[in-house]
Each structure stands twice: as structure tokens, then as C-alpha cells.
Amino acid sequence: VQLQASGGGLVQPGGSLRLSCAASGSILSINVMGWYRQTPGDGRELVAAITSVGSENYADFVKGRFTISRDNAQNTVYLQMNSLKPEDTAVYYCGADLWDVTGSYDNYWGQGTLVTVSS
């Protein structure tokens, strides 16, 4: 199983970016997909997560600015980030809790994509 994240980059404060993360491989079913972020010296923190039936959960610091969505047919999760702030600068990781074709349930991570918010 692999998760491939994309969409990071440099954006000015107040701007927008859309991150994508596609899961592939021997996947039976994906339960939760989410986005996390990490800055140097800090731990990885939850940004937003979404279940297979569309229930969303957001960190307080992104509520009203970020929107998570997913395409179950494509095993893909998205993060629309609006009104970006310099403090949103971080490496963003996607994660998924899923069953593989052997019936094993585990957590998988993508490689991370850098988001830099700066003028």
C-alpha cells in the first residue's frame, strides 16, 4: 500500500492551496483518511480527518479555513486550504487507516508535501 501526496508549494498569506493524496495497492477498504502537519522540532499534529461515510473532524486552528473531502472510488483525500497564514507553514502528511486484501488493519503514511506561506 502506498500513499502519494501532492499539491504543496509556496503561497502568499491569504492565498489558497489544494493538497491531494491518493492511496494505491492491495487495499480492501479505507476507514479514515486524514491530513497531519509537522514543523521542525514539533510533533505531528492532526489537521483534519474524514471517515468513509464523510464525517469530518478539524483542528481548531483550521476551522473555517480548511476543508477536507475524499473520493472513495479513487481512494483519494483532498485538503482545500484557504486564508493561509504563515503559521500554516509545515510539511503536510496524509494518513489512512485501512484494511488490506489480507484483512489486516493498519495505518499508512504518505511522504509529506511542504507548504510554505510567506510573502
Secondary structure as the mmCIF struct_conf table of DSSP 4:
data_model
#
loop_
_struct_conf.conf_type_id
_struct_conf.id
_struct_conf.beg_label_comp_id
_struct_conf.beg_label_asym_id
_struct_conf.beg_label_seq_id
_struct_conf.end_label_comp_id
_struct_conf.end_label_asym_id
_struct_conf.end_label_seq_id
STRN STRN1 GLN A 2 SER A 6
STRN STRN2 GLY A 9 VAL A 11
TURN_TY1_P TURN_TY1_P1 PRO A 13 GLY A 14
STRN STRN3 LEU A 17 SER A 24
BEND BEND1 GLY A 25 SER A 26
STRN STRN4 ILE A 27 GLN A 38
TURN_TY1_P TURN_TY1_P2 PRO A 40 GLY A 41
BEND BEND2 ASP A 42 ASP A 42
STRN STRN5 GLU A 45 ILE A 50
TURN_TY1_P TURN_TY1_P3 SER A 52 VAL A 53
STRN STRN6 GLU A 56 TYR A 58
HELX_RH_3T_P HELX_RH_3T_P1 ASP A 60 VAL A 62
TURN_TY1_P TURN_TY1_P4 LYS A 63 ARG A 65
STRN STRN7 PHE A 66 ASP A 71
HELX_RH_3T_P HELX_RH_3T_P2 ASN A 72 GLN A 74
TURN_TY1_P TURN_TY1_P5 ASN A 75 ASN A 75
STRN STRN8 THR A 76 MET A 81
BEND BEND3 SER A 83 SER A 83
HELX_RH_3T_P HELX_RH_3T_P3 PRO A 86 ASP A 88
STRN STRN9 ALA A 90 ASP A 100
TURN_TY1_P TURN_TY1_P6 VAL A 101 THR A 102
BEND BEND4 GLY A 103 GLY A 103
STRN STRN10 TYR A 105 TRP A 109
STRN STRN11 THR A 113 VAL A 117
#
